[in-house]
Amino acid sequence: MAYRRAHAPKETRNQRAGRVASLSVSEAHAFTKKPVGEGRLLEGLGVEGDAHSGRTVQHRSRVAIDPTQPNLRQVHLLQSELLSELEKAGYEVGPGRLGENVLTEGLDLHALPTGTRLELGPDAVIELTGLRNPCAQLNDVGEGLMQRLAYRGEEGALVRRGGVMAVVLVGGNVKEGDAIEVALPPEPHVAMGPV
């Protein structure tokens, strides 16, 4: 049965809400994406016109391993608060610069559990699948950026701050300024790992 927004259980709704700060797309397999202001999410595929859209893996490193794997990385989300932090540290970053499709505002994406559903705008629904695993290409944006987004925490575990990945459950138009509603999965919650 397909997910329908009107049938999301009220007990899983979270009062935390955010907004879409930017939407970015790249037709080519490039690290940086171009802000477009508005676009369309396609059910089971990703962002219309984006090189990473598809039912099976589209990231070149994943395709080289097994091109038949399901695409759990259809949409890349990043929180604008991270960009603000990086700008204060001297990095030249802005919407799409770190390869994200959706830049959010007002949500701690990394604190959400696997399976969290985000309702973007009037129609679209995505489900968080895991963490983006930061790669060395980040250092092309600025020296030492990789180490700011992937480092060992106090207890020795690897901390990843490069955003989260999602799949599209329900397609729809998304634009800057759209509200984001959060629907948590049933407990027990599972922390996101890299996908």
Summary of the structure (lengths in Angstrom):
residues: 195
radius of gyration: 15.9
end to end distance: 24.9
largest distance: 47.8
contacts: 615
relative contact order: 0.25
helix: 17%
strand: 36%
